[in-house]
Amino acid sequence: MFDTVEYRECVITKLTRRGKGVDGSPIRPITEVWVRTGDGNCILLADNDPCAPKYNRATGLFEG
């Protein structure tokens, strides 16, 4: 249950690259969501790596 709601300005980037460019570690774009803090700086709120292991709620384990 949520007791509060906040509205903040955010920045979404798709420029970051991860990976070594080899089998098992391909170079891929990463989407990042940055949120502005009260002092004007940004902190990383979330990122999406298409090669990251996925969490299986049924088993409670990361897969892939």
N, C-alpha and C positions, 0 to 999 in steps of 0.2 A: 504494500500500500504506500502511496506517495503522499507526503504531507505538504510538500512545497513544489513549486514549479519555477524554473528560472528561464529567462530568455536571454541568450547571449549571441553575439556575433561570432561566426565561425568562418574558417577558411578550409576549403577542400582542395587538396592537391592530388595530381596523378602524374607527378614528375619523378618521384623517387624510384630508383631501380634497385632490385636485390638480385643476388645470384652470381655464380662464378662463370656461367656460360658453359657448363659441362653437364653430362648426364647426372641426374639427381639434384642439380642446382642450376636450373635454367635462369637466364636473365628475364625478369618479368617486371611489369609496372606494379607499383603499390599505391593504393588510394589511401591518403591520410586525411584525418579530420582534426583540425587544430581549433581550439576555442580561445577567444580573447579573454584575458584576465582584466581585473579592474584597473591595473596599472598600464594597460595597453600592450603588454607582452602576450605571447601565445604559448599554450602548452598543448602537447599532443593528447588528444582525447581518445582516438581510436585509429586503427589501421586495418586494411584488408589486403592480405597476401593470398593470392589464389593458390599457392602451393603449401600454405600452412596446414598442419593437421586439423581435421574437423572434430569437434567435440560431439560424441554420441551420448545424448541424454539417457537413453535406455540402459547403456552399459556403464556410464560414468567415466568413459575412457576417451582419449584422443586417438583418432584413426587416420591413416594415410600419410 
